[in-house]
Amino acid sequence: MTAEIIQQLQNLIVIGDDAGARQFAIEHIKEFPKEIRNKIIFAFFQEAVKKDTQVKEAQSEAADEALTALKDLEKDKKNLGEKQRIVELHQKINGE
């Protein structure tokens, strides 16, 4: 029975059915020998850590981009304020 379950999983892996292999491993996890079961669990753990890392990297990148955009907006606001003061001074000088 153990050899059959391992062979079924290997067949799914060989044909490239990753989703099927994953589902099969989940459904039959208790049927695998402990050593293989631990390897499967560790592989799932590594995958979860990798996905979590990718999400955190994407969040960090988005935060950096937002901060850059905010700094640019602050510069634009300052420049606009300076231009507005110039216009107001020009109007006062010209009596407008």
NORSUL-V342515 format. One record per pair of residues at least 24 apart in sequence whose C-alpha atoms are under 10 Angstrom apart, sorted by the first residue. I is the first residue (numbers start at 1). J is the second residue. Records with the same first field share a line. If there is no record, write none. Layout:
BEGIN
I=J  J
END
This chain:
BEGIN
1=31  32
2=31  32  33
3=32  33
4=32
5=29  31  32  33
6=31  32  33  36
END
